[in-house]
Amino acid sequence: MRIDALNFDWSSLPFAPLRLSAAILAALMAGVAQADDAVKFDSSFMQSFGGTDAGPNLDLNAIANSGSLGPGTYPVLIRLNQSFFDRRDMTFTQDEKTGEVRACLSAAFLTELGVKLDAFQVPGETLPECIDLAALVDGAAVSFDANHLALDISVPQIALRRDAAGYVAPQEWDNGINAAMLNYQFSAAQTQSDARGSGTQYNLYSNGGFNLGDWRFRTSSSFRQDEEGKQDWQRSNTYAQRDVTAMKGTLTVGESFTPGDVFDSIPFRGVQLASDMGMLPDSMQGYAPIIRGIAETQAKVEVRQNGYSLYTTYVAPGAFEIDDLNAASGSGDLEIVITEADGRERRFTQPYATLGNMLREKTWRYSMTVGEYNAVDGGQRPSFAQASLAYGLPFDLTLYGGLLGANFYNAGLVGMGKSLGSLGAVSMDVTAAKTEVPQASGNPAGKQNGQSVSVRYGKAFETGTSVRFAGYRYSTEGYRDFDEAVRLLEPDSYYNLSRRSKVEASINQALGSAGSFYLNMSQQNYWGSSRQDKQMQLGFSSQYKGVTYGAYASKTLTDNFGQNNQVVLTVSMPIGQTRSTATYAVTRNTDGSLDQRAGLSGRDGEMTYNVNANRSDNAGNNGSALVGYRAPFAQLGAGVSVGSGYRQTSVSAAGSVLAHGDGVEFGQSLGETVALVEVKDTPNVGVLNAPGTLTSKKGYALVPYVMPYRKNRVALDTSELDSQVDIEDGVTNVVPRRGAVVKATFAASRSEKVVATVRLADGGLPPFGTSVLDAKGLSVGVVGQAGQVLMAVGEGTRFSMKWGEKDAQRCTFELDISKTEPVDGYRVMAATCAAP
């Protein structure tokens, strides 16, 4: 706990006179710190603190000079245009003409800030060692707060490079420490059914690996067991990866997925070199869709892509949203499987893509992959090679293309994207493909040639309408994408179909205080077949005087899953002053039957709960209860669902384990890039970046999500610290590479807090404002009223005071804190200060 005269809660001190003197001292310090000019104190208004009629007993030099610094090097916080930039040592020099002490801003430092020095430098002249930024750049300003050691620099945006905002030079990217980590998500359910008997199902998802030097090793796998005891284990990707900084990309060796920015994403086993746009300034972040749906009971929701299971969770009855999905690629079809507690199953597909093929001028995006097709079912694994390239041209144009080849398949793509300004963005590409069709596929053997044309559009309108993605693709009868061509290698009539056309759109509309509206739709047709895949989701929500109401409608039609229609109306309202919400919903199904649900949900601290009662025309009456608890080491959950002819209980746990050189840490699920907080041997210290997280006995805690290639501010929560713990600086910054485990280290020490009443050898009082120094010459307190001092006492027992240059104006005293027990965290003592 740092003692700060300006921020300390003086009301916590046990004595009223001490609180009064401390308040006066803090007011004086604050007032002087904000003064622009040198200040001389008129001490005549103050009472004589133990002085004589000649004047009060004061030593205010330290207070008067607290608002400025002398020349030297100091650790300071640097802010650029009110945004955090860095925390580093800065040199302060004194101007020979004005005598002002100010920060020395070198040309290298200003260039790092992003200032366009070349635009302001006079040709032929050399910039000084310490640049006067305000004089050089019109509108720039530099100010320094000595009390908080904060340097504020203001620079007009026109004088800054475009890449200055948030960008960090590669020299600062940190590989982090060697560590091993594991994320896990486990769920189990036991069902007793009159129709199906009893059974237990398990789902376990894990992803993790270890970091060693520049390399990151990762693997993802899943294990599932159904109620009949059938087990299925999948490993979706296992790879080693490292940054290739010079090429602003990453090298991946093993099992992974190709980028989906040009061709559809393909699971592969091999080698890939691809751009990492996060390394670039102002980069576009990845996108994954929000999956919405309605559960009629306590249901299991599973998300699959390319045959691989990506995500499974249990949801309460009613509307649900999955907004934390990490999709395996940037485009493709997601299959969502909703399994109700009574065994009924509904499926739908959600196509998604981003208009992420637009690039800034002179920016490259590339990928090169060589390997074999990594089929989920262990089927055909043909070798292939793929390359793609995109480049940002002037006039808001982006040119992109790619080649994909195998011994039975060749395809080439070329396209262009264009920003239309206020009208949005559009892209168009043409793909030509040639496929060697084997006789075994049921089609005549030989070559099939075809073309496919795609148009995409995206726009956010001022009316609040956002077209996240709208696209149309038309393919000729002989066109096959690579996934279809691979499936043709085995006889399967389902995959003999070729896509003819596909249209998809995702539209969101903000209605201000009236609420919001969204529409997702897709339709796909096939050559030589009447089959159509259709899907539509429509939703509306609003709020009035704390009551939330909404409507949801969905329509799905495919040959495999049949037709499924739903219309749902919901109303939710808070219960009194509690954190509980009551909900009522009515659902109309395809066959005209009605389902009704009433529920109560809420939160109490780290505990969440959800209780529901359902009435169904088809399934009868049922009810469910779910409870969740956010523990420091994991997210835990349990539930029960009872209905006509069945009973189901479930448990779940999700969390992480991280092993490093000094031990093993447990926590909430980790993201791709992690920070390990170290406050050595200091337990129970909070971390503002991870609410509810406290350091372990050894002083470690996990910050589960940090941004790669950017400065991340990691701050401790010192509000609940033991009064004996001192943390010199509770804020630091880390700049991790993608996938790194970076260590954020904080220095902590322990000291006793002492309220000492000090008198001089002759019985008088030391001057008000006199600094108290320890054996190393560091200030540990300031004399207040009646000689009282609030001190932070470490190992030393000897202290000194000095309020002038004469020998009679200095003295020393000793404190033995072992002789006094603390009261409310403070030791109250008395001492006599005698001549040394």
Steps between C-alpha positions, in 0.01 A plus 500: 500500500666824386469804727381791284428826681255610234304177468528347849177461699597718795162439668623151582761639742407454867565851628308815408800740536704281267215495246483881512871553446510238227211667321674839515821345368320323214315819406823696491669234286208481256476875467868545430508209257250678279670836505664618180741751654734482795309544827604665823297409804354770719531313828346773713152347463608178666508449873834456671555124497719501808685811382550843650346840449763562234321262270353156467715189527486402130724333243306523172785468251416139420135591453574802284720300269282191478336613179822501297806283449864575476710388203544125481345177376163387632256215426193669352164410348470629142165584341455599136179691427350376829570135411757288679824465303768359730662503842876558484795699636518855362779753539411851622733791425504865606462770237793741526288805409180445697627267770203273436550126549328300228511160333763451231312387188750351258442455127501121546235522771274729298536274198392208719199706606409529133580869449581587136827678577601513133202721426607762755878487479666786311710356214870509579450554872561242769243452771624572854563221748196611700221622272252769600193322360260790561724734300557246222141385442218751502233390747721253688537521878698325774405503867635315802328408826780455751273364775396203285812492276280526191617654172216610271583565135241645264563489124248592227389194307625649174854497642488128582561201277195286421653196667576673827176411681565189706779368279808352665829442318604134450806555720267516800302183425557249779519123447412456865612220727517125450172361628237232446126568504173312467144622451224251575122490473330198653131414520316186599131410509314199630159430349227266615229460236197272479554475123880469480595365841785652696835615376785742557666727248830685529659786306857614551670768294859597555752722329842598611865424462827658598730786404871443457713792385363640175271201439143436611370141501122453507245223472119486520295189561156388608357190662131413489301207636130470427230342715552161336869496595631572149821697525656740251834673528616769255815702465429802284842661486848439636772735387818691576502870419734796517508860381688598187538866590676611184205377291232614747370146513505165677643162408278203588609135484248223568119484490310822458272688258578716199386863511150558366564842345518381134405132479278327754695380801647148468624274781856396420798312633821658381681836499354848471645850487232770529458866589407601852311825454522567874866589451402796286378836630126558485444137414164337456409257774356157437124442494283217622122498477254524787289186505141552614226253563222382731523209743177342621661319794839490665667421169842412371625725218786378283676693223685315224706612203649282228382200698699604807324579825603851612281577798245337732305657783179453697252786487190585696158487333427806288701717266875455505800669342848357448728799456834351614548255214849464358430384146773305329505717190380828358217353295297188453188329630440433868267216597307560824347199675246565778425190709212544742500329840239247382717395205337703221757643260489803271767611257569800286794642313632855528709619207731785584774703345661838541570766245856482621666497159537879495850625576656840552717641224845334471403221742556134418322187617632160396487129577686194372399146600641161401363179649218249489126535555431416866161325479309480826376147433838363397392476135688616195811708575625630165802727488451858387665841486332837539619861476314827531601864475320831552629853461353840579503733199436874477145632464371261771551192282618158612618237255509139615541155352609146563597160361408156632630179348497123547556206264124483433400864549614848394339836574589864456329808640532871430295776658484865595348689791399865495401741771201705384530754779160582644345221293698223672744246359465239227719223367474269200707197404500227237624144559575246228543136599581173322419169671599145404184303584564128577267231366420381852322824583193406296569762234663440161876495543684794353564869550244748619566869449303778658499855623360672804428873538458659843387849604513625858381820663527660844386831645412672826238769433443818698145381566645229726470227238805275476536255213764279655520284190292461189615282215398307194689220326414333171680187382476319168406132497857375462642705787622328817678655795786301652292354783244366250773365274655305789163347589457390135794266551266274697155378386238706679191619320447787740826662408448447126287813502664822389394840625324724251437821692524628853373821657553605860460815708527620857328828582483682833289809565530721808170667584628742763298488821249276320743206498673301228420269211702234316452276197717206393411310185655261248386287207693248294399315179662203324546390137291205389293494817196671648672509835514835674661598828318795654539671832368822651526650848315815596517673837381815674555623856409815689461635852242715674529613863730212587288238324674328208293338229589340170404274215701232324411300189697234312439287192724216387445276195750239382468152351696352791337673794151562362306813578506675836319825581486685828345827620587611855372793708679591826448748784752557782491731800716562809373388841501793744845621602658157464725381218235252386299500178170329427433383143197367315519357146256334263613302192298391196654199321477369144203273577304783665564380855578746778773494765490733801782575743527702820840554654696680770871578468748716686842546657623516856867583515685231307192276494246490215171312488221424254170324577240420232160336469374394155168390356500334156213372286724221367755425773285561807612691805862528611722713718869572547744671734855613426760644735846634417792615712803700392780368719854644486619179335210412264140562392279231652139409423229247578143447386198276511210461257186297565225435249235254391676166490859621551741650750841651422776633725813672374825645631762714327839654562715731290835645584873490438830379637832676435838359602811720514843495655378587850185290527153424366211748480127430461253749360216584264523398134799657329504679171758467229747738669545516878670710769638346818498751788780462753497675838764282661385326820205740537164318502147640459592797283221589257549554126285767335531326161342183640220584750469248780855371446747504789866404511585156633713424806811544289369828358383397151177566311378462142371771268322280243473740206761746375539642151800383295740755349343782704576661835280351768463685829505258792398655832469368853205567727666635816179615671479191721871453567630433848625825652846345537539430126668767287486485119721766347325501161172314446488546122715352225477424129555187296533461122453130420534318174200294396467192720762615750486475879653828614593574859387826663723540806427734791737578787349469847644559844371503854518778753333598826287813512588712802336814637786655696492809725850649485639765737839666504749444782401833662134402499407714199338385179674453165384749235177424318580353155842360591586183305588182689773293333606139546858372517521506116395864483153423360197689625265286709269773634438870566454667836143616561325679784626440854805316368300206366635303202344221294794274409562186295763310699697218344794312644682810626448646848698826472355817344606862457348844449650816352335843468800727441875509440610549863600210719225596742246454218548126464444205727451123509272259683431128518180296495474139615164390362520162671409668830159621377202303372313637196163670541279490188812426295711782648757501781473812718834600651693793648865594445752767591718642224846593628810648340700236311 
